[in-house]
Amino acid sequence: MTEQWMPENKEELMSAIEREWAALNSLADSLTDEQMTTPDEGGWSPKDNLAHLTEWMNLLMGYHMDKRPYYDVVGVSQAELPEWSVEAVNPLLFKRNQARPRAEVLDHLKRVYALLMKKLDETSFEDLLKPRHADRPDPLLLWVLGDTTEHFQEHRETIERGIKT
């Protein structure tokens, strides 16, 4: 098992996020409208992947950083989403965003990214190293990496594999 990369300071974190963000945006900007809306073998178009990243950046801010209830951040009732599960959340987010136009998805993605970067800029590195959950020692930084650098790279690579030329 490979050990997870951890930045040593805030500057290193922000630089890594910005690097993956730039690569993701470069790819998104290079796609035609047809490519952006053509589903891959899993049924997700590049636009769907980008909307997904937007939703997870919102979840990072609302659920992990602000510690609001997960169902509130997702925008559903607790009855609709009785427990936190990626497997339950992702289909809800996919359905919510699938019909949105490309321009709207990209605009929302960029606005949420700017909000996240502002929030991260205002958060001390020491706070990012604190545990996210009282009953688990994992630092908040793991969720930040998971919903930014790692997630951006994962979905960029997914989009690259799924592009039909």
C-alpha positions, 0 to 999 in steps of 0.5 A: 500500500502506498503511503498518502502524500501530505503537504508540509505546510499551507503553501505546499497544500495550496500549490498542489491544489492549484496545480491539479485545478489548472490541469483539470480546467485545461482539459475541460476548456479543450473539450468540444460541446459534444465531448463534454456531454458524451457519457463514458462506459460508466454513464458519466459525461465529462460535464457530470464529472465536473458537476460531481467535483463541485458538489464534493467541494461543497460537501468538503466546506459544509460537512467536513469544515463547517461540520453541518449535518451531511443531509443539510449540505446535500440539500435533502431531508434526513429521511431521504438520506438516513445515513452518510454514505458515498454510495447513497450520496453520489446518485443523488448528486448525479441526478440533480446535475445531469440536465444542467447545461455545460456553461452553468456547470462550469460557472458553478464549478469555478465559483465553488472552487473560488469559495473553497480556496478562500475558505482554505486560505482563511484556515490555518494549517494547524487547524487542518491538521486537527482531527475531523471527527472526535472519535477518529484521529484522521486530520481534516487535511485528509478530507481536503486532499481527498476532495481537491487534489486527489479528486481533481486528478481522479476525475481528470483521468476518468474524463481523459479515458472516456473522451471519444474523439 
